[in-house]
Amino acid sequence: MKYLYLAVSSVVLAYLIIILFVYFYLGAFKDGLFNGQGTLTHPDGSFYTGAFKDNKFHGQGTLTYPD
């Protein structure tokens, strides 16, 4: 399981930098995309924990909102 993916492409790298400043993802990557189990935290404090496939929620997971 990888927690950090370093991209060669400047476009992909810029995309990852934007994601890092707005969202925080901790989980598995495959081919540079969110794949497998992980947690994505949104700027408003809500977070999704569960399965991802090709950067999208996939299968079972839980979306939790801040109180």
N, CA and C atoms as a LAMMPS dump frame, in Angstrom:
ITEM: TIMESTEP
0
ITEM: NUMBER OF ATOMS
201
ITEM: BOX BOUNDS ff ff ff
-5.0000000000000000e+02 5.0000000000000000e+02
-5.0000000000000000e+02 5.0000000000000000e+02
-5.0000000000000000e+02 5.0000000000000000e+02
ITEM: ATOMS id mol type element x y z
1 1 1 N 0.843 -1.165 0
2 1 2 C 0 0 0
3 1 3 C 0.896 1.239 0
4 2 1 N 0.646 2.165 -0.92
5 2 2 C 1.421 3.391 -1.001
6 2 3 C 0.616 4.539 -0.394
7 3 1 N 1.289 5.451 0.282
8 3 2 C 0.622 6.602 0.872
9 3 3 C 0.996 7.901 0.165
10 4 1 N 1.982 7.86 -0.696
11 4 2 C 2.396 9.046 -1.413
12 4 3 C 2.793 8.634 -2.817
13 5 1 N 2.286 9.346 -3.79
14 5 2 C 2.607 9.044 -5.176
15 5 3 C 3.26 10.272 -5.791
16 6 1 N 4.473 10.116 -6.297
17 6 2 C 5.169 11.218 -6.937
18 6 3 C 4.966 11.123 -8.439
19 7 1 N 4.404 12.149 -9.004
20 7 2 C 4.063 12.138 -10.426
21 7 3 C 5.168 12.796 -11.244
22 8 1 N 5.384 12.279 -12.42
23 8 2 C 6.357 12.855 -13.34
24 8 3 C 5.712 13.988 -14.122
25 9 1 N 4.468 13.815 -14.496
26 9 2 C 3.758 14.805 -15.292
27 9 3 C 3.465 16.046 -14.451
28 10 1 N 3.736 17.225 -14.998
29 10 2 C 3.475 18.462 -14.259
30 10 3 C 1.981 18.684 -14.058
31 11 1 N 1.163 18.211 -15.004
32 11 2 C -0.29 18.351 -14.871
33 11 3 C -0.781 17.501 -13.703
34 12 1 N -0.328 16.272 -13.623
35 12 2 C -0.722 15.391 -12.527
36 12 3 C -0.188 15.928 -11.209
37 13 1 N 1.031 16.426 -11.204
38 13 2 C 1.628 16.971 -9.997
39 13 3 C 0.827 18.184 -9.512
40 14 1 N 0.432 19.061 -10.418
41 14 2 C -0.385 20.223 -10.047
42 14 3 C -1.712 19.766 -9.463
43 15 1 N -2.314 18.751 -10.058
44 15 2 C -3.577 18.194 -9.553
45 15 3 C -3.396 17.668 -8.131
46 16 1 N -2.312 16.954 -7.882
47 16 2 C -2.052 16.414 -6.553
48 16 3 C -1.8 17.526 -5.542
49 17 1 N -1.132 18.595 -5.956
50 17 2 C -0.892 19.717 -5.045
51 17 3 C -2.21 20.374 -4.662
52 18 1 N -3.112 20.57 -5.624
53 18 2 C -4.427 21.128 -5.333
54 18 3 C -5.18 20.221 -4.366
55 19 1 N -5.15 18.928 -4.614
56 19 2 C -5.814 17.968 -3.729
57 19 3 C -5.235 18.064 -2.312
58 20 1 N -3.926 18.197 -2.195
59 20 2 C -3.302 18.245 -0.876
60 20 3 C -3.706 19.495 -0.103
61 21 1 N -3.938 20.623 -0.771
62 21 2 C -4.309 21.848 -0.082
63 21 3 C -5.797 21.938 0.225
64 22 1 N -6.614 21.225 -0.501
65 22 2 C -8.061 21.312 -0.312
66 22 3 C -8.589 20.076 0.395
67 23 1 N -8.09 18.933 0.042
68 23 2 C -8.519 17.656 0.605
69 23 3 C -7.299 16.921 1.146
70 24 1 N -7.545 15.956 2.002
71 24 2 C -6.455 15.11 2.491
72 24 3 C -6.861 13.657 2.292
73 25 1 N -6.056 12.898 1.568
74 25 2 C -6.339 11.49 1.302
75 25 3 C -5.242 10.632 1.903
76 26 1 N -5.649 9.624 2.647
77 26 2 C -4.718 8.649 3.196
78 26 3 C -5.241 7.278 2.813
79 27 1 N -4.494 6.585 1.978
80 27 2 C -4.955 5.278 1.547
81 27 3 C -4.141 4.735 0.394
82 28 1 N -4.716 3.767 -0.27
83 28 2 C -4.02 3.04 -1.332
84 28 3 C -4.135 3.762 -2.672
85 29 1 N -3.058 3.671 -3.451
86 29 2 C -3.012 4.192 -4.812
87 29 3 C -2.723 3.043 -5.769
88 30 1 N -3.236 3.168 -6.98
89 30 2 C -2.867 2.256 -8.064
90 30 3 C -2.823 3.083 -9.333
91 31 1 N -1.705 3.071 -10.016
92 31 2 C -1.507 3.854 -11.236
93 31 3 C -1.79 5.339 -11.01
94 32 1 N -1.456 5.852 -9.825
95 32 2 C -1.61 7.269 -9.538
96 32 3 C -3.006 7.694 -9.14
97 33 1 N -3.933 6.754 -8.997
98 33 2 C -5.318 7.063 -8.637
99 33 3 C -5.668 6.431 -7.307
100 34 1 N -6.656 7.009 -6.609
101 34 2 C -7.14 6.42 -5.369
102 34 3 C -7.787 5.084 -5.712
103 35 1 N -7.271 4.002 -5.177
104 35 2 C -7.812 2.66 -5.411
105 35 3 C -7.611 1.828 -4.159
106 36 1 N -8.662 1.136 -3.739
107 36 2 C -8.58 0.327 -2.53
108 36 3 C -9.205 1.061 -1.357
109 37 1 N -8.764 0.729 -0.152
110 37 2 C -9.306 1.345 1.056
111 37 3 C -8.577 2.648 1.368
112 38 1 N -9.354 3.639 1.833
113 38 2 C -8.737 4.902 2.196
114 38 3 C -9.72 5.821 2.884
115 39 1 N -9.208 6.981 3.285
116 39 2 C -10.022 8.022 3.908
117 39 3 C -9.737 9.336 3.201
118 40 1 N -10.8 10.01 2.767
119 40 2 C -10.696 11.312 2.112
120 40 3 C -11.385 12.335 3.003
121 41 1 N -10.611 13.305 3.503
122 41 2 C -11.149 14.346 4.364
123 41 3 C -11.373 15.605 3.533
124 42 1 N -12.568 16.17 3.635
125 42 2 C -12.957 17.363 2.884
126 42 3 C -12.641 18.606 3.709
127 43 1 N -12.525 19.777 3.06
128 43 2 C -12.203 21.013 3.785
129 43 3 C -13.219 21.374 4.874
130 44 1 N -14.479 20.975 4.724
131 44 2 C -15.495 21.305 5.728
132 44 3 C -15.449 20.386 6.948
133 45 1 N -14.522 19.432 6.964
134 45 2 C -14.375 18.527 8.089
135 45 3 C -15.077 17.192 7.909
136 46 1 N -15.894 17.068 6.879
137 46 2 C -16.523 15.772 6.608
138 46 3 C -15.478 14.841 6.008
139 47 1 N -15.717 13.538 6.147
140 47 2 C -14.768 12.595 5.578
141 47 3 C -15.474 11.308 5.157
142 48 1 N -14.903 10.692 4.143
143 48 2 C -15.382 9.411 3.621
144 48 3 C -14.306 8.377 3.914
145 49 1 N -14.726 7.283 4.535
146 49 2 C -13.829 6.159 4.78
147 49 3 C -14.435 4.934 4.115
148 50 1 N -13.671 4.312 3.239
149 50 2 C -14.175 3.134 2.552
150 50 3 C -13.397 2.843 1.297
151 51 1 N -14.093 2.243 0.351
152 51 2 C -13.451 1.788 -0.884
153 51 3 C -13.451 2.886 -1.952
154 52 1 N -12.359 2.918 -2.711
155 52 2 C -12.207 3.824 -3.849
156 52 3 C -11.836 3.006 -5.076
157 53 1 N -12.24 3.506 -6.23
158 53 2 C -11.792 2.936 -7.499
159 53 3 C -11.672 4.086 -8.489
160 54 1 N -10.486 4.26 -9.035
161 54 2 C -10.22 5.322 -10.01
162 54 3 C -10.65 6.697 -9.498
163 55 1 N -10.256 7.031 -8.28
164 55 2 C -10.52 8.333 -7.641
165 55 3 C -11.974 8.572 -7.258
166 56 1 N -12.817 7.557 -7.29
167 56 2 C -14.235 7.723 -6.943
168 56 3 C -14.609 6.768 -5.825
169 57 1 N -15.626 7.161 -5.035
170 57 2 C -16.168 6.253 -4.034
171 57 3 C -16.67 5.015 -4.761
172 58 1 N -16.411 3.836 -4.19
173 58 2 C -16.785 2.612 -4.879
174 58 3 C -17.052 1.529 -3.839
175 59 1 N -18.229 0.936 -3.887
176 59 2 C -18.545 -0.125 -2.94
177 59 3 C -18.968 0.445 -1.605
178 60 1 N -18.581 -0.232 -0.535
179 60 2 C -18.996 0.188 0.798
180 60 3 C -18.095 1.274 1.357
181 61 1 N -18.735 2.187 2.078
182 61 2 C -17.997 3.257 2.746
183 61 3 C -18.942 4.055 3.614
184 62 1 N -18.377 4.927 4.413
185 62 2 C -19.152 5.769 5.317
186 62 3 C -18.753 7.217 5.117
187 63 1 N -19.763 8.075 4.89
188 63 2 C -19.533 9.508 4.78
189 63 3 C -19.995 10.13 6.093
190 64 1 N -19.084 10.783 6.789
191 64 2 C -19.362 11.358 8.098
192 64 3 C -19.252 12.877 8.023
193 65 1 N -20.28 13.566 8.526
194 65 2 C -20.302 15.018 8.535
195 65 3 C -19.937 15.539 9.922
196 66 1 N -19.314 16.733 9.995
197 66 2 C -19.012 17.301 11.312
198 66 3 C -20.313 17.696 12.011
199 67 1 N -20.3 17.698 13.319
200 67 2 C -21.494 18.067 14.094
201 67 3 C -21.877 19.513 13.918
